Amino acid sequence: MDTAVPLLFRFFAYTCFGLVMETIFAIDGIERLVGSKIPRRVPKKYLEGFVSAYMIPLHGLGVLFLLEPVQGLMAPFAWPIRYCAYAVGFTFCEIAWGWILDKTLGFYPWDYYELSRWKICARGYSLWTLVPMWGLIGMVLERYCGLMCHLAPLVAAFYGYPAA
């Protein structure tokens, strides 16, 4: 139980960050990167975003157990190298998670990528136009992860649990 509260706090923080970013991005950005209109249930003026609960493990566990350790290894490198590593790494994770969901569930939440001429893989598990953005997200997450790692012991202490 010593480390459960800080881990759960960071998992929740990373999941919320990822889902909020996806929702904001889905309002307008994704159509620009896909290069075609995505069918919507309501008019665009309502700024409806969309996100899938299937993304929770990728956002929460992926950042917690993949990005946090890699971030420590990447810290000594200059930002252009880190940017490129994040761009490639996040793209690979998106492709891998899409493939896993596709093979287990028969679909993946962003299967509208298949409509794009910039798709990666025949099924469109990612987009070439997303690669630069993944690098930027990685750079933002460096700072966010640092903040969450700093806050996690304080949250544990606030609730009366040891932070170690």
C-alpha positions as CSV (number, residue, x, y, z in Angstrom):
1,M,0.0,0.0,0.0
2,D,3.0,2.3,0.4
3,T,3.1,3.2,-3.3
4,A,-0.5,2.6,-4.3
5,V,-1.8,6.1,-3.8
6,P,0.9,7.9,-5.7
7,L,0.6,5.4,-8.6
8,L,-3.1,5.6,-8.7
9,F,-2.9,9.4,-8.6
10,R,-0.5,9.5,-11.6
11,F,-2.6,6.9,-13.5
12,F,-5.7,9.0,-13.0
13,A,-3.9,12.2,-13.9
14,Y,-2.4,10.7,-17.1
15,T,-5.7,9.1,-18.1
16,C,-7.6,12.4,-17.6
17,F,-4.9,14.4,-19.5
18,G,-5.0,11.9,-22.4
19,L,-8.8,11.8,-22.6
20,V,-9.2,15.6,-22.4
21,M,-6.5,16.1,-25.1
22,E,-8.3,13.6,-27.3
23,T,-11.6,15.2,-26.8
24,I,-10.3,18.7,-27.7
25,F,-8.4,17.4,-30.7
26,A,-11.5,15.5,-31.9
27,I,-13.5,18.7,-32.2
28,D,-11.5,20.0,-35.1
29,G,-7.9,18.9,-35.4
30,I,-8.5,15.3,-36.4
31,E,-10.4,16.2,-39.6
32,R,-7.5,18.4,-40.6
33,L,-5.0,15.6,-40.2
34,V,-7.2,12.9,-41.7
35,G,-7.8,15.1,-44.7
36,S,-11.6,14.3,-44.9
37,K,-14.8,14.9,-43.0
38,I,-15.6,12.6,-40.2
39,P,-19.3,11.7,-39.7
40,R,-20.8,13.5,-36.7
41,R,-24.0,13.0,-34.7
42,V,-24.4,16.7,-34.0
43,P,-23.5,19.8,-35.9
44,K,-19.9,20.9,-35.5
45,K,-21.0,24.2,-34.0
46,Y,-21.7,22.4,-30.7
47,L,-18.0,21.5,-30.4
48,E,-18.7,17.9,-29.6
49,G,-15.6,15.8,-29.1
50,F,-15.3,12.1,-29.0
51,V,-13.2,9.6,-27.0
52,S,-13.2,5.9,-26.2
53,A,-12.9,4.2,-22.9
54,Y,-10.6,1.7,-24.7
55,M,-8.0,4.4,-24.6
56,I,-7.8,4.5,-20.8
57,P,-5.1,1.7,-20.5
58,L,-3.0,3.4,-23.2
59,H,-3.1,6.8,-21.6
60,G,-2.9,5.7,-17.9
61,L,-0.7,2.7,-18.0
62,G,1.3,3.7,-21.1
63,V,2.4,6.9,-19.6
64,L,3.0,5.5,-16.2
65,F,5.0,2.4,-17.2
66,L,6.4,3.3,-20.6
67,L,6.9,7.1,-20.8
68,E,8.0,7.8,-17.2
69,P,10.9,5.3,-17.3
70,V,11.9,6.3,-20.9
71,Q,11.7,10.0,-19.9
72,G,14.5,9.5,-17.3
73,L,16.7,7.8,-20.0
74,M,16.0,10.6,-22.5
75,A,16.7,13.5,-20.1
76,P,20.4,14.0,-21.1
77,F,19.6,14.3,-24.8
78,A,18.9,17.5,-26.6
79,W,15.3,18.4,-27.2
80,P,15.4,17.7,-31.0
81,I,16.5,14.1,-30.3
82,R,13.8,13.7,-27.6
83,Y,11.2,15.2,-29.9
84,C,12.0,12.7,-32.7
85,A,12.1,9.7,-30.2
86,Y,8.7,10.7,-28.9
87,A,7.3,11.1,-32.4
88,V,8.4,7.6,-33.4
89,G,7.6,6.0,-30.0
90,F,4.1,7.4,-29.7
91,T,3.4,6.5,-33.3
92,F,4.5,3.0,-32.7
93,C,2.4,2.8,-29.5
94,E,-0.7,4.0,-31.4
95,I,-0.1,1.4,-34.2
96,A,0.5,-1.4,-31.6
97,W,-2.6,-0.5,-29.6
98,G,-4.8,-0.2,-32.7
99,W,-3.6,-3.5,-33.9
100,I,-4.2,-5.2,-30.5
101,L,-7.7,-3.7,-30.3
102,D,-8.5,-4.6,-33.9
103,K,-7.4,-8.2,-33.5
104,T,-9.2,-8.7,-30.1
105,L,-12.3,-6.6,-30.6
106,G,-12.6,-6.5,-34.4
107,F,-12.3,-2.7,-34.5
108,Y,-10.3,0.2,-33.0
109,P,-11.7,3.5,-31.8
110,W,-10.0,5.6,-34.5
111,D,-10.9,3.4,-37.4
112,Y,-11.9,6.5,-39.4
113,Y,-8.1,6.9,-40.1
114,E,-8.7,4.3,-42.8
115,L,-10.4,7.1,-44.8
116,S,-7.2,9.1,-45.0
117,R,-4.7,9.0,-47.7
118,W,-2.0,9.5,-45.1
119,K,-2.7,6.3,-43.2
120,I,0.0,4.1,-41.8
121,C,-0.6,0.4,-42.4
122,A,-3.4,-0.8,-44.7
123,R,-6.0,-0.5,-41.8
124,G,-4.8,3.0,-40.9
125,Y,-3.6,2.4,-37.4
126,S,-2.0,5.8,-37.4
127,L,-1.4,8.7,-39.7
128,W,1.8,10.2,-41.2
129,T,0.4,13.6,-40.4
130,L,0.2,12.7,-36.7
131,V,3.9,11.9,-36.4
132,P,5.1,15.5,-35.8
133,M,2.2,16.1,-33.3
134,W,3.2,13.0,-31.3
135,G,6.7,14.6,-30.8
136,L,5.1,17.7,-29.5
137,I,2.8,15.8,-27.2
138,G,5.9,13.9,-25.9
139,M,7.6,17.2,-25.1
140,V,4.5,18.5,-23.2
141,L,4.2,15.2,-21.3
142,E,7.8,15.5,-20.1
143,R,6.7,18.6,-18.1
144,Y,3.4,17.2,-17.1
145,C,4.9,13.9,-15.9
146,G,7.5,15.8,-13.9
147,L,4.7,17.8,-12.2
148,M,2.6,14.7,-11.5
149,C,5.7,12.9,-10.0
150,H,6.3,15.9,-7.8
151,L,2.7,16.1,-6.7
152,A,2.1,12.4,-6.1
153,P,3.9,12.2,-2.7
154,L,2.0,15.3,-1.6
155,V,-1.3,13.8,-2.5
156,A,-0.4,10.6,-0.7
157,A,0.6,12.6,2.4
158,F,-2.7,14.6,2.2
159,Y,-4.7,11.4,2.5
160,G,-2.5,10.1,5.3
161,Y,-0.5,7.5,3.3
162,P,3.2,7.2,3.1
163,A,4.6,8.3,-0.2
164,A,7.6,6.0,-0.4
